Amino acid sequence: MMMFKANYTVNDGLLGRLPSKLPSKLPSNLEITYKAICENNQASNKELAVQTNQSERTIRNHTSKLKELNYIKRIGSDKSGYWEIVENR
């Protein structure tokens, strides 16, 4: 058995357009999805799944939970809409 170490982390590209104050009470598994949405708020579930190395089903569950916790809000339709980051929580 051989093990190789990566020269990068999966989430290296997610630090571009993050909100000024990240939620501190957000579980780490939801935080990855939240950061990906902050990076590209028009990404589809499929694109978010590839970007975060998670399944589409996981992304749907995470976005549902983030909407329930009032961290994000969907503006427009599923096809042509985008995610809005809720600043005033």
HTML snippet that shows the backbone in 3Dmol.js (N, CA, C, O; Angstrom):
<script src="https://3Dmol.org/build/3Dmol-min.js"></script>
<div id="view" style="width:600px;height:400px;position:relative"></div>
<script>
const pdb = `
ATOM      1  N   MET A   1       0.843  -1.179   0.000  1.00  0.00           N
ATOM      2  CA  MET A   1       0.000   0.000   0.000  1.00  0.00           C
ATOM      3  C   MET A   1       0.887   1.240   0.000  1.00  0.00           C
ATOM      4  O   MET A   1       1.839   1.343   0.774  1.00  0.00           O
ATOM      5  N   MET A   2       0.556   2.171  -0.879  1.00  0.00           N
ATOM      6  CA  MET A   2       1.316   3.414  -0.968  1.00  0.00           C
ATOM      7  C   MET A   2       0.398   4.581  -0.633  1.00  0.00           C
ATOM      8  O   MET A   2      -0.769   4.594  -1.026  1.00  0.00           O
ATOM      9  N   MET A   3       0.919   5.547   0.084  1.00  0.00           N
ATOM     10  CA  MET A   3       0.155   6.749   0.407  1.00  0.00           C
ATOM     11  C   MET A   3       0.900   7.954  -0.148  1.00  0.00           C
ATOM     12  O   MET A   3       2.123   8.050  -0.044  1.00  0.00           O
ATOM     13  N   PHE A   4       0.149   8.860  -0.730  1.00  0.00           N
ATOM     14  CA  PHE A   4       0.707  10.085  -1.272  1.00  0.00           C
ATOM     15  C   PHE A   4       0.069  11.269  -0.577  1.00  0.00           C
ATOM     16  O   PHE A   4      -1.134  11.273  -0.319  1.00  0.00           O
ATOM     17  N   LYS A   5       0.864  12.260  -0.277  1.00  0.00           N
ATOM     18  CA  LYS A   5       0.334  13.478   0.325  1.00  0.00           C
ATOM     19  C   LYS A   5       0.101  14.511  -0.770  1.00  0.00           C
ATOM     20  O   LYS A   5       0.931  14.684  -1.663  1.00  0.00           O
ATOM     21  N   ALA A   6      -1.025  15.187  -0.691  1.00  0.00           N
ATOM     22  CA  ALA A   6      -1.348  16.236  -1.657  1.00  0.00           C
ATOM     23  C   ALA A   6      -0.592  17.504  -1.302  1.00  0.00           C
ATOM     24  O   ALA A   6      -0.333  17.784  -0.132  1.00  0.00           O
ATOM     25  N   ASN A   7      -0.249  18.256  -2.315  1.00  0.00           N
ATOM     26  CA  ASN A   7       0.444  19.527  -2.103  1.00  0.00           C
ATOM     27  C   ASN A   7      -0.520  20.670  -1.866  1.00  0.00           C
ATOM     28  O   ASN A   7      -0.096  21.817  -1.727  1.00  0.00           O
ATOM     29  N   TYR A   8      -1.801  20.379  -1.819  1.00  0.00           N
ATOM     30  CA  TYR A   8      -2.813  21.403  -1.630  1.00  0.00           C
ATOM     31  C   TYR A   8      -3.961  20.807  -0.840  1.00  0.00           C
ATOM     32  O   TYR A   8      -4.077  19.588  -0.712  1.00  0.00           O
ATOM     33  N   THR A   9      -4.806  21.676  -0.313  1.00  0.00           N
ATOM     34  CA  THR A   9      -6.018  21.204   0.343  1.00  0.00           C
ATOM     35  C   THR A   9      -7.177  21.384  -0.620  1.00  0.00           C
ATOM     36  O   THR A   9      -7.097  22.187  -1.550  1.00  0.00           O
ATOM     37  N   VAL A  10      -8.235  20.654  -0.406  1.00  0.00           N
ATOM     38  CA  VAL A  10      -9.387  20.675  -1.304  1.00  0.00           C
ATOM     39  C   VAL A  10      -9.997  22.064  -1.367  1.00  0.00           C
ATOM     40  O   VAL A  10     -10.500  22.459  -2.419  1.00  0.00           O
ATOM     41  N   ASN A  11      -9.969  22.807  -0.288  1.00  0.00           N
ATOM     42  CA  ASN A  11     -10.679  24.080  -0.206  1.00  0.00           C
ATOM     43  C   ASN A  11      -9.781  25.294  -0.421  1.00  0.00           C
ATOM     44  O   ASN A  11     -10.150  26.397  -0.019  1.00  0.00           O
ATOM     45  N   ASP A  12      -8.607  25.125  -1.044  1.00  0.00           N
ATOM     46  CA  ASP A  12      -7.707  26.250  -1.272  1.00  0.00           C
ATOM     47  C   ASP A  12      -8.352  27.384  -2.060  1.00  0.00           C
ATOM     48  O   ASP A  12      -8.073  28.549  -1.774  1.00  0.00           O
ATOM     49  N   GLY A  13      -9.197  27.092  -3.034  1.00  0.00           N
ATOM     50  CA  GLY A  13      -9.777  28.120  -3.878  1.00  0.00           C
ATOM     51  C   GLY A  13     -10.997  28.789  -3.293  1.00  0.00           C
ATOM     52  O   GLY A  13     -11.596  29.639  -3.953  1.00  0.00           O
ATOM     53  N   LEU A  14     -11.391  28.443  -2.083  1.00  0.00           N
ATOM     54  CA  LEU A  14     -12.639  28.952  -1.541  1.00  0.00           C
ATOM     55  C   LEU A  14     -12.485  30.219  -0.708  1.00  0.00           C
ATOM     56  O   LEU A  14     -13.455  30.667  -0.097  1.00  0.00           O
ATOM     57  N   LEU A  15     -11.301  30.801  -0.669  1.00  0.00           N
ATOM     58  CA  LEU A  15     -11.088  31.920   0.232  1.00  0.00           C
ATOM     59  C   LEU A  15     -11.204  33.283  -0.429  1.00  0.00           C
ATOM     60  O   LEU A  15     -10.872  34.293   0.192  1.00  0.00           O
ATOM     61  N   GLY A  16     -11.666  33.338  -1.673  1.00  0.00           N
ATOM     62  CA  GLY A  16     -11.715  34.597  -2.408  1.00  0.00           C
ATOM     63  C   GLY A  16     -12.745  35.586  -1.921  1.00  0.00           C
ATOM     64  O   GLY A  16     -12.377  36.672  -1.474  1.00  0.00           O
ATOM     65  N   ARG A  17     -14.029  35.253  -1.988  1.00  0.00           N
ATOM     66  CA  ARG A  17     -15.067  36.227  -1.689  1.00  0.00           C
ATOM     67  C   ARG A  17     -15.882  35.822  -0.476  1.00  0.00           C
ATOM     68  O   ARG A  17     -17.110  35.776  -0.553  1.00  0.00           O
ATOM     69  N   LEU A  18     -15.255  35.539   0.604  1.00  0.00           N
ATOM     70  CA  LEU A  18     -15.978  35.165   1.808  1.00  0.00           C
ATOM     71  C   LEU A  18     -16.526  36.396   2.494  1.00  0.00           C
ATOM     72  O   LEU A  18     -15.924  37.466   2.402  1.00  0.00           O
ATOM     73  N   PRO A  19     -17.650  36.278   3.179  1.00  0.00           N
ATOM     74  CA  PRO A  19     -18.176  37.417   3.925  1.00  0.00           C
ATOM     75  C   PRO A  19     -17.167  37.864   4.983  1.00  0.00           C
ATOM     76  O   PRO A  19     -16.299  37.096   5.399  1.00  0.00           O
ATOM     77  N   SER A  20     -17.296  39.103   5.401  1.00  0.00           N
ATOM     78  CA  SER A  20     -16.343  39.646   6.359  1.00  0.00           C
ATOM     79  C   SER A  20     -16.364  38.884   7.681  1.00  0.00           C
ATOM     80  O   SER A  20     -15.338  38.774   8.351  1.00  0.00           O
ATOM     81  N   LYS A  21     -17.514  38.363   8.053  1.00  0.00           N
ATOM     82  CA  LYS A  21     -17.621  37.635   9.314  1.00  0.00           C
ATOM     83  C   LYS A  21     -18.248  36.271   9.054  1.00  0.00           C
ATOM     84  O   LYS A  21     -19.440  36.170   8.766  1.00  0.00           O
ATOM     85  N   LEU A  22     -17.431  35.220   9.158  1.00  0.00           N
ATOM     86  CA  LEU A  22     -17.954  33.872   8.978  1.00  0.00           C
ATOM     87  C   LEU A  22     -18.725  33.449  10.213  1.00  0.00           C
ATOM     88  O   LEU A  22     -18.363  33.827  11.327  1.00  0.00           O
ATOM     89  N   PRO A  23     -19.773  32.677  10.037  1.00  0.00           N
ATOM     90  CA  PRO A  23     -20.537  32.202  11.194  1.00  0.00           C
ATOM     91  C   PRO A  23     -19.675  31.295  12.067  1.00  0.00           C
ATOM     92  O   PRO A  23     -19.053  30.360  11.562  1.00  0.00           O
ATOM     93  N   SER A  24     -19.636  31.558  13.348  1.00  0.00           N
ATOM     94  CA  SER A  24     -18.778  30.774  14.240  1.00  0.00           C
ATOM     95  C   SER A  24     -19.456  29.504  14.723  1.00  0.00           C
ATOM     96  O   SER A  24     -18.769  28.567  15.130  1.00  0.00           O
ATOM     97  N   LYS A  25     -20.778  29.442  14.692  1.00  0.00           N
ATOM     98  CA  LYS A  25     -21.501  28.283  15.219  1.00  0.00           C
ATOM     99  C   LYS A  25     -21.817  27.250  14.147  1.00  0.00           C
ATOM    100  O   LYS A  25     -22.514  26.272  14.418  1.00  0.00           O
ATOM    101  N   LEU A  26     -21.319  27.451  12.950  1.00  0.00           N
ATOM    102  CA  LEU A  26     -21.625  26.574  11.836  1.00  0.00           C
ATOM    103  C   LEU A  26     -20.769  25.311  11.913  1.00  0.00           C
ATOM    104  O   LEU A  26     -19.548  25.409  12.036  1.00  0.00           O
ATOM    105  N   PRO A  27     -21.383  24.123  11.843  1.00  0.00           N
ATOM    106  CA  PRO A  27     -20.599  22.876  11.854  1.00  0.00           C
ATOM    107  C   PRO A  27     -19.652  22.820  10.654  1.00  0.00           C
ATOM    108  O   PRO A  27     -19.952  23.382   9.601  1.00  0.00           O
ATOM    109  N   SER A  28     -18.531  22.154  10.809  1.00  0.00           N
ATOM    110  CA  SER A  28     -17.488  22.154   9.778  1.00  0.00           C
ATOM    111  C   SER A  28     -17.973  21.566   8.456  1.00  0.00           C
ATOM    112  O   SER A  28     -17.556  22.030   7.395  1.00  0.00           O
ATOM    113  N   ASN A  29     -18.844  20.557   8.496  1.00  0.00           N
ATOM    114  CA  ASN A  29     -19.315  19.982   7.239  1.00  0.00           C
ATOM    115  C   ASN A  29     -20.191  20.969   6.464  1.00  0.00           C
ATOM    116  O   ASN A  29     -20.154  20.977   5.234  1.00  0.00           O
ATOM    117  N   LEU A  30     -20.969  21.791   7.148  1.00  0.00           N
ATOM    118  CA  LEU A  30     -21.776  22.817   6.478  1.00  0.00           C
ATOM    119  C   LEU A  30     -20.925  24.011   6.058  1.00  0.00           C
ATOM    120  O   LEU A  30     -21.240  24.698   5.087  1.00  0.00           O
ATOM    121  N   GLU A  31     -19.855  24.247   6.794  1.00  0.00           N
ATOM    122  CA  GLU A  31     -18.999  25.400   6.501  1.00  0.00           C
ATOM    123  C   GLU A  31     -18.340  25.267   5.132  1.00  0.00           C
ATOM    124  O   GLU A  31     -18.152  26.266   4.438  1.00  0.00           O
ATOM    125  N   ILE A  32     -17.987  24.047   4.738  1.00  0.00           N
ATOM    126  CA  ILE A  32     -17.377  23.827   3.426  1.00  0.00           C
ATOM    127  C   ILE A  32     -18.346  24.231   2.321  1.00  0.00           C
ATOM    128  O   ILE A  32     -17.960  24.906   1.366  1.00  0.00           O
ATOM    129  N   THR A  33     -19.598  23.819   2.451  1.00  0.00           N
ATOM    130  CA  THR A  33     -20.614  24.176   1.457  1.00  0.00           C
ATOM    131  C   THR A  33     -20.888  25.675   1.487  1.00  0.00           C
ATOM    132  O   THR A  33     -21.027  26.298   0.435  1.00  0.00           O
ATOM    133  N   TYR A  34     -20.966  26.257   2.675  1.00  0.00           N
ATOM    134  CA  TYR A  34     -21.207  27.693   2.830  1.00  0.00           C
ATOM    135  C   TYR A  34     -20.099  28.504   2.148  1.00  0.00           C
ATOM    136  O   TYR A  34     -20.385  29.477   1.450  1.00  0.00           O
ATOM    137  N   LYS A  35     -18.859  28.114   2.345  1.00  0.00           N
ATOM    138  CA  LYS A  35     -17.736  28.821   1.721  1.00  0.00           C
ATOM    139  C   LYS A  35     -17.779  28.698   0.203  1.00  0.00           C
ATOM    140  O   LYS A  35     -17.469  29.649  -0.515  1.00  0.00           O
ATOM    141  N   ALA A  36     -18.165  27.518  -0.281  1.00  0.00           N
ATOM    142  CA  ALA A  36     -18.259  27.320  -1.729  1.00  0.00           C
ATOM    143  C   ALA A  36     -19.348  28.204  -2.332  1.00  0.00           C
ATOM    144  O   ALA A  36     -19.176  28.747  -3.424  1.00  0.00           O
ATOM    145  N   ILE A  37     -20.464  28.349  -1.625  1.00  0.00           N
ATOM    146  CA  ILE A  37     -21.544  29.220  -2.099  1.00  0.00           C
ATOM    147  C   ILE A  37     -21.095  30.672  -2.058  1.00  0.00           C
ATOM    148  O   ILE A  37     -21.443  31.447  -2.949  1.00  0.00           O
ATOM    149  N   CYS A  38     -20.338  31.054  -1.051  1.00  0.00           N
ATOM    150  CA  CYS A  38     -19.808  32.425  -0.980  1.00  0.00           C
ATOM    151  C   CYS A  38     -18.863  32.697  -2.141  1.00  0.00           C
ATOM    152  O   CYS A  38     -18.826  33.808  -2.669  1.00  0.00           O
ATOM    153  N   GLU A  39     -18.105  31.694  -2.534  1.00  0.00           N
ATOM    154  CA  GLU A  39     -17.149  31.838  -3.630  1.00  0.00           C
ATOM    155  C   GLU A  39     -17.860  31.996  -4.975  1.00  0.00           C
ATOM    156  O   GLU A  39     -17.447  32.805  -5.806  1.00  0.00           O
ATOM    157  N   ASN A  40     -18.925  31.227  -5.187  1.00  0.00           N
ATOM    158  CA  ASN A  40     -19.661  31.274  -6.449  1.00  0.00           C
ATOM    159  C   ASN A  40     -21.137  31.084  -6.146  1.00  0.00           C
ATOM    160  O   ASN A  40     -21.614  29.951  -6.081  1.00  0.00           O
ATOM    161  N   ASN A  41     -21.864  32.173  -5.961  1.00  0.00           N
ATOM    162  CA  ASN A  41     -23.261  32.079  -5.538  1.00  0.00           C
ATOM    163  C   ASN A  41     -24.208  31.672  -6.668  1.00  0.00           C
ATOM    164  O   ASN A  41     -25.398  31.475  -6.423  1.00  0.00           O
ATOM    165  N   GLN A  42     -23.708  31.543  -7.895  1.00  0.00           N
ATOM    166  CA  GLN A  42     -24.551  31.108  -9.010  1.00  0.00           C
ATOM    167  C   GLN A  42     -24.269  29.664  -9.413  1.00  0.00           C
ATOM    168  O   GLN A  42     -24.803  29.188 -10.415  1.00  0.00           O
ATOM    169  N   ALA A  43     -23.444  28.967  -8.651  1.00  0.00           N
ATOM    170  CA  ALA A  43     -23.082  27.589  -8.980  1.00  0.00           C
ATOM    171  C   ALA A  43     -24.259  26.645  -8.757  1.00  0.00           C
ATOM    172  O   ALA A  43     -25.054  26.825  -7.834  1.00  0.00           O
ATOM    173  N   SER A  44     -24.353  25.642  -9.616  1.00  0.00           N
ATOM    174  CA  SER A  44     -25.384  24.627  -9.457  1.00  0.00           C
ATOM    175  C   SER A  44     -24.944  23.621  -8.390  1.00  0.00           C
ATOM    176  O   SER A  44     -23.797  23.630  -7.944  1.00  0.00           O
ATOM    177  N   ASN A  45     -25.875  22.761  -7.994  1.00  0.00           N
ATOM    178  CA  ASN A  45     -25.529  21.729  -7.019  1.00  0.00           C
ATOM    179  C   ASN A  45     -24.423  20.830  -7.554  1.00  0.00           C
ATOM    180  O   ASN A  45     -23.553  20.390  -6.802  1.00  0.00           O
ATOM    181  N   LYS A  46     -24.459  20.561  -8.841  1.00  0.00           N
ATOM    182  CA  LYS A  46     -23.433  19.718  -9.453  1.00  0.00           C
ATOM    183  C   LYS A  46     -22.064  20.395  -9.388  1.00  0.00           C
ATOM    184  O   LYS A  46     -21.067  19.754  -9.057  1.00  0.00           O
ATOM    185  N   GLU A  47     -22.017  21.680  -9.700  1.00  0.00           N
ATOM    186  CA  GLU A  47     -20.757  22.429  -9.641  1.00  0.00           C
ATOM    187  C   GLU A  47     -20.241  22.525  -8.211  1.00  0.00           C
ATOM    188  O   GLU A  47     -19.041  22.392  -7.970  1.00  0.00           O
ATOM    189  N   LEU A  48     -21.147  22.755  -7.261  1.00  0.00           N
ATOM    190  CA  LEU A  48     -20.740  22.806  -5.853  1.00  0.00           C
ATOM    191  C   LEU A  48     -20.215  21.454  -5.391  1.00  0.00           C
ATOM    192  O   LEU A  48     -19.269  21.390  -4.606  1.00  0.00           O
ATOM    193  N   ALA A  49     -20.823  20.375  -5.871  1.00  0.00           N
ATOM    194  CA  ALA A  49     -20.376  19.031  -5.497  1.00  0.00           C
ATOM    195  C   ALA A  49     -18.956  18.775  -5.992  1.00  0.00           C
ATOM    196  O   ALA A  49     -18.133  18.223  -5.262  1.00  0.00           O
ATOM    197  N   VAL A  50     -18.670  19.170  -7.217  1.00  0.00           N
ATOM    198  CA  VAL A  50     -17.322  18.989  -7.760  1.00  0.00           C
ATOM    199  C   VAL A  50     -16.323  19.869  -7.013  1.00  0.00           C
ATOM    200  O   VAL A  50     -15.223  19.426  -6.685  1.00  0.00           O
ATOM    201  N   GLN A  51     -16.708  21.105  -6.748  1.00  0.00           N
ATOM    202  CA  GLN A  51     -15.822  22.059  -6.090  1.00  0.00           C
ATOM    203  C   GLN A  51     -15.460  21.627  -4.668  1.00  0.00           C
ATOM    204  O   GLN A  51     -14.328  21.832  -4.231  1.00  0.00           O
ATOM    205  N   THR A  52     -16.405  21.035  -3.950  1.00  0.00           N
ATOM    206  CA  THR A  52     -16.174  20.653  -2.558  1.00  0.00           C
ATOM    207  C   THR A  52     -15.848  19.178  -2.378  1.00  0.00           C
ATOM    208  O   THR A  52     -15.604  18.722  -1.261  1.00  0.00           O
ATOM    209  N   ASN A  53     -15.843  18.433  -3.478  1.00  0.00           N
ATOM    210  CA  ASN A  53     -15.562  17.003  -3.425  1.00  0.00           C
ATOM    211  C   ASN A  53     -16.582  16.257  -2.564  1.00  0.00           C
ATOM    212  O   ASN A  53     -16.229  15.386  -1.769  1.00  0.00           O
ATOM    213  N   GLN A  54     -17.850  16.618  -2.740  1.00  0.00           N
ATOM    214  CA  GLN A  54     -18.951  15.976  -2.032  1.00  0.00           C
ATOM    215  C   GLN A  54     -19.988  15.543  -3.063  1.00  0.00           C
ATOM    216  O   GLN A  54     -19.916  15.940  -4.226  1.00  0.00           O
ATOM    217  N   SER A  55     -20.945  14.736  -2.640  1.00  0.00           N
ATOM    218  CA  SER A  55     -21.989  14.294  -3.565  1.00  0.00           C
ATOM    219  C   SER A  55     -23.049  15.392  -3.725  1.00  0.00           C
ATOM    220  O   SER A  55     -23.175  16.285  -2.887  1.00  0.00           O
ATOM    221  N   GLU A  56     -23.803  15.298  -4.819  1.00  0.00           N
ATOM    222  CA  GLU A  56     -24.879  16.262  -5.046  1.00  0.00           C
ATOM    223  C   GLU A  56     -25.938  16.162  -3.957  1.00  0.00           C
ATOM    224  O   GLU A  56     -26.504  17.174  -3.546  1.00  0.00           O
ATOM    225  N   ARG A  57     -26.206  14.963  -3.495  1.00  0.00           N
ATOM    226  CA  ARG A  57     -27.184  14.757  -2.425  1.00  0.00           C
ATOM    227  C   ARG A  57     -26.727  15.459  -1.144  1.00  0.00           C
ATOM    228  O   ARG A  57     -27.541  16.067  -0.450  1.00  0.00           O
ATOM    229  N   THR A  58     -25.457  15.380  -0.833  1.00  0.00           N
ATOM    230  CA  THR A  58     -24.916  16.064   0.348  1.00  0.00           C
ATOM    231  C   THR A  58     -25.077  17.570   0.208  1.00  0.00           C
ATOM    232  O   THR A  58     -25.446  18.253   1.163  1.00  0.00           O
ATOM    233  N   ILE A  59     -24.799  18.087  -0.987  1.00  0.00           N
ATOM    234  CA  ILE A  59     -24.945  19.525  -1.243  1.00  0.00           C
ATOM    235  C   ILE A  59     -26.403  19.942  -1.059  1.00  0.00           C
ATOM    236  O   ILE A  59     -26.674  20.976  -0.448  1.00  0.00           O
ATOM    237  N   ARG A  60     -27.345  19.151  -1.579  1.00  0.00           N
ATOM    238  CA  ARG A  60     -28.770  19.472  -1.396  1.00  0.00           C
ATOM    239  C   ARG A  60     -29.133  19.487   0.087  1.00  0.00           C
ATOM    240  O   ARG A  60     -29.860  20.372   0.536  1.00  0.00           O
ATOM    241  N   ASN A  61     -28.634  18.518   0.847  1.00  0.00           N
ATOM    242  CA  ASN A  61     -28.909  18.482   2.284  1.00  0.00           C
ATOM    243  C   ASN A  61     -28.299  19.690   2.992  1.00  0.00           C
ATOM    244  O   ASN A  61     -28.932  20.290   3.861  1.00  0.00           O
ATOM    245  N   HIS A  62     -27.067  20.043   2.619  1.00  0.00           N
ATOM    246  CA  HIS A  62     -26.399  21.181   3.254  1.00  0.00           C
ATOM    247  C   HIS A  62     -27.094  22.497   2.931  1.00  0.00           C
ATOM    248  O   HIS A  62     -27.292  23.325   3.820  1.00  0.00           O
ATOM    249  N   THR A  63     -27.471  22.699   1.660  1.00  0.00           N
ATOM    250  CA  THR A  63     -28.146  23.953   1.312  1.00  0.00           C
ATOM    251  C   THR A  63     -29.513  24.036   1.987  1.00  0.00           C
ATOM    252  O   THR A  63     -29.950  25.116   2.383  1.00  0.00           O
ATOM    253  N   SER A  64     -30.174  22.915   2.114  1.00  0.00           N
ATOM    254  CA  SER A  64     -31.457  22.895   2.818  1.00  0.00           C
ATOM    255  C   SER A  64     -31.270  23.297   4.281  1.00  0.00           C
ATOM    256  O   SER A  64     -32.047  24.087   4.817  1.00  0.00           O
ATOM    257  N   LYS A  65     -30.252  22.757   4.913  1.00  0.00           N
ATOM    258  CA  LYS A  65     -29.976  23.074   6.322  1.00  0.00           C
ATOM    259  C   LYS A  65     -29.537  24.535   6.474  1.00  0.00           C
ATOM    260  O   LYS A  65     -29.944  25.208   7.421  1.00  0.00           O
ATOM    261  N   LEU A  66     -28.712  25.025   5.548  1.00  0.00           N
ATOM    262  CA  LEU A  66     -28.268  26.424   5.596  1.00  0.00           C
ATOM    263  C   LEU A  66     -29.437  27.386   5.403  1.00  0.00           C
ATOM    264  O   LEU A  66     -29.473  28.446   6.027  1.00  0.00           O
ATOM    265  N   LYS A  67     -30.406  27.023   4.534  1.00  0.00           N
ATOM    266  CA  LYS A  67     -31.607  27.847   4.379  1.00  0.00           C
ATOM    267  C   LYS A  67     -32.429  27.827   5.666  1.00  0.00           C
ATOM    268  O   LYS A  67     -32.936  28.861   6.101  1.00  0.00           O
ATOM    269  N   GLU A  68     -32.556  26.662   6.262  1.00  0.00           N
ATOM    270  CA  GLU A  68     -33.320  26.519   7.505  1.00  0.00           C
ATOM    271  C   GLU A  68     -32.700  27.343   8.641  1.00  0.00           C
ATOM    272  O   GLU A  68     -33.416  27.912   9.465  1.00  0.00           O
ATOM    273  N   LEU A  69     -31.360  27.401   8.676  1.00  0.00           N
ATOM    274  CA  LEU A  69     -30.651  28.175   9.699  1.00  0.00           C
ATOM    275  C   LEU A  69     -30.544  29.655   9.341  1.00  0.00           C
ATOM    276  O   LEU A  69     -29.992  30.443  10.109  1.00  0.00           O
ATOM    277  N   ASN A  70     -31.075  30.036   8.171  1.00  0.00           N
ATOM    278  CA  ASN A  70     -31.090  31.421   7.698  1.00  0.00           C
ATOM    279  C   ASN A  70     -29.681  31.976   7.422  1.00  0.00           C
ATOM    280  O   ASN A  70     -29.400  33.137   7.718  1.00  0.00           O
ATOM    281  N   TYR A  71     -28.808  31.146   6.857  1.00  0.00           N
ATOM    282  CA  TYR A  71     -27.495  31.601   6.418  1.00  0.00           C
ATOM    283  C   TYR A  71     -27.509  32.001   4.950  1.00  0.00           C
ATOM    284  O   TYR A  71     -26.764  32.890   4.535  1.00  0.00           O
ATOM    285  N   ILE A  72     -28.363  31.339   4.161  1.00  0.00           N
ATOM    286  CA  ILE A  72     -28.472  31.633   2.733  1.00  0.00           C
ATOM    287  C   ILE A  72     -29.946  31.696   2.346  1.00  0.00           C
ATOM    288  O   ILE A  72     -30.819  31.195   3.055  1.00  0.00           O
ATOM    289  N   LYS A  73     -30.195  32.329   1.198  1.00  0.00           N
ATOM    290  CA  LYS A  73     -31.558  32.425   0.685  1.00  0.00           C
ATOM    291  C   LYS A  73     -31.479  32.295  -0.832  1.00  0.00           C
ATOM    292  O   LYS A  73     -30.592  32.868  -1.465  1.00  0.00           O
ATOM    293  N   ARG A  74     -32.396  31.551  -1.406  1.00  0.00           N
ATOM    294  CA  ARG A  74     -32.420  31.364  -2.857  1.00  0.00           C
ATOM    295  C   ARG A  74     -33.225  32.482  -3.499  1.00  0.00           C
ATOM    296  O   ARG A  74     -34.370  32.727  -3.118  1.00  0.00           O
ATOM    297  N   ILE A  75     -32.631  33.157  -4.465  1.00  0.00           N
ATOM    298  CA  ILE A  75     -33.281  34.217  -5.210  1.00  0.00           C
ATOM    299  C   ILE A  75     -33.470  33.717  -6.640  1.00  0.00           C
ATOM    300  O   ILE A  75     -32.505  33.342  -7.305  1.00  0.00           O
ATOM    301  N   GLY A  76     -34.710  33.713  -7.106  1.00  0.00           N
ATOM    302  CA  GLY A  76     -34.997  33.273  -8.463  1.00  0.00           C
ATOM    303  C   GLY A  76     -35.248  31.773  -8.543  1.00  0.00           C
ATOM    304  O   GLY A  76     -35.438  31.097  -7.532  1.00  0.00           O
ATOM    305  N   SER A  77     -35.244  31.279  -9.769  1.00  0.00           N
ATOM    306  CA  SER A  77     -35.562  29.871 -10.004  1.00  0.00           C
ATOM    307  C   SER A  77     -34.346  28.983  -9.770  1.00  0.00           C
ATOM    308  O   SER A  77     -33.228  29.465  -9.588  1.00  0.00           O
ATOM    309  N   ASP A  78     -34.590  27.679  -9.779  1.00  0.00           N
ATOM    310  CA  ASP A  78     -33.500  26.725  -9.616  1.00  0.00           C
ATOM    311  C   ASP A  78     -32.524  26.790 -10.791  1.00  0.00           C
ATOM    312  O   ASP A  78     -31.323  26.582 -10.620  1.00  0.00           O
ATOM    313  N   LYS A  79     -33.037  27.072 -11.960  1.00  0.00           N
ATOM    314  CA  LYS A  79     -32.190  27.074 -13.150  1.00  0.00           C
ATOM    315  C   LYS A  79     -31.409  28.376 -13.326  1.00  0.00           C
ATOM    316  O   LYS A  79     -30.216  28.345 -13.628  1.00  0.00           O
ATOM    317  N   SER A  80     -32.064  29.508 -13.142  1.00  0.00           N
ATOM    318  CA  SER A  80     -31.398  30.776 -13.435  1.00  0.00           C
ATOM    319  C   SER A  80     -31.214  31.657 -12.201  1.00  0.00           C
ATOM    320  O   SER A  80     -30.810  32.812 -12.333  1.00  0.00           O
ATOM    321  N   GLY A  81     -31.499  31.142 -11.009  1.00  0.00           N
ATOM    322  CA  GLY A  81     -31.372  31.926  -9.790  1.00  0.00           C
ATOM    323  C   GLY A  81     -29.970  31.892  -9.217  1.00  0.00           C
ATOM    324  O   GLY A  81     -29.034  31.383  -9.834  1.00  0.00           O
ATOM    325  N   TYR A  82     -29.847  32.448  -8.019  1.00  0.00           N
ATOM    326  CA  TYR A  82     -28.562  32.469  -7.320  1.00  0.00           C
ATOM    327  C   TYR A  82     -28.800  32.433  -5.821  1.00  0.00           C
ATOM    328  O   TYR A  82     -29.917  32.653  -5.353  1.00  0.00           O
ATOM    329  N   TRP A  83     -27.742  32.155  -5.072  1.00  0.00           N
ATOM    330  CA  TRP A  83     -27.809  32.135  -3.621  1.00  0.00           C
ATOM    331  C   TRP A  83     -27.429  33.500  -3.076  1.00  0.00           C
ATOM    332  O   TRP A  83     -26.443  34.096  -3.508  1.00  0.00           O
ATOM    333  N   GLU A  84     -28.199  33.985  -2.143  1.00  0.00           N
ATOM    334  CA  GLU A  84     -27.884  35.235  -1.466  1.00  0.00           C
ATOM    335  C   GLU A  84     -27.416  34.896  -0.056  1.00  0.00           C
ATOM    336  O   GLU A  84     -28.064  34.129   0.656  1.00  0.00           O
ATOM    337  N   ILE A  85     -26.286  35.473   0.338  1.00  0.00           N
ATOM    338  CA  ILE A  85     -25.751  35.278   1.681  1.00  0.00           C
ATOM    339  C   ILE A  85     -26.466  36.248   2.602  1.00  0.00           C
ATOM    340  O   ILE A  85     -26.444  37.455   2.361  1.00  0.00           O
ATOM    341  N   VAL A  86     -27.088  35.753   3.635  1.00  0.00           N
ATOM    342  CA  VAL A  86     -27.834  36.588   4.577  1.00  0.00           C
ATOM    343  C   VAL A  86     -26.843  37.181   5.554  1.00  0.00           C
ATOM    344  O   VAL A  86     -26.237  36.458   6.345  1.00  0.00           O
ATOM    345  N   GLU A  87     -26.674  38.491   5.506  1.00  0.00           N
ATOM    346  CA  GLU A  87     -25.693  39.187   6.363  1.00  0.00           C
ATOM    347  C   GLU A  87     -26.255  39.486   7.749  1.00  0.00           C
ATOM    348  O   GLU A  87     -25.558  39.335   8.752  1.00  0.00           O
ATOM    349  N   ASN A  88     -27.517  39.909   7.803  1.00  0.00           N
ATOM    350  CA  ASN A  88     -28.115  40.310   9.085  1.00  0.00           C
ATOM    351  C   ASN A  88     -28.792  39.104   9.739  1.00  0.00           C
ATOM    352  O   ASN A  88     -29.960  38.821   9.474  1.00  0.00           O
ATOM    353  N   ARG A  89     -28.083  38.430  10.557  1.00  0.00           N
ATOM    354  CA  ARG A  89     -28.617  37.250  11.236  1.00  0.00           C
ATOM    355  C   ARG A  89     -28.809  37.542  12.691  1.00  0.00           C
ATOM    356  O   ARG A  89     -29.253  36.673  13.442  1.00  0.00           O
TER     357      ARG A  89
END
`;
const viewer = $3Dmol.createViewer("view");
viewer.addModel(pdb, "pdb");
viewer.setStyle({}, {cartoon: {color: "spectrum"}});
viewer.zoomTo();
viewer.render();
</script>
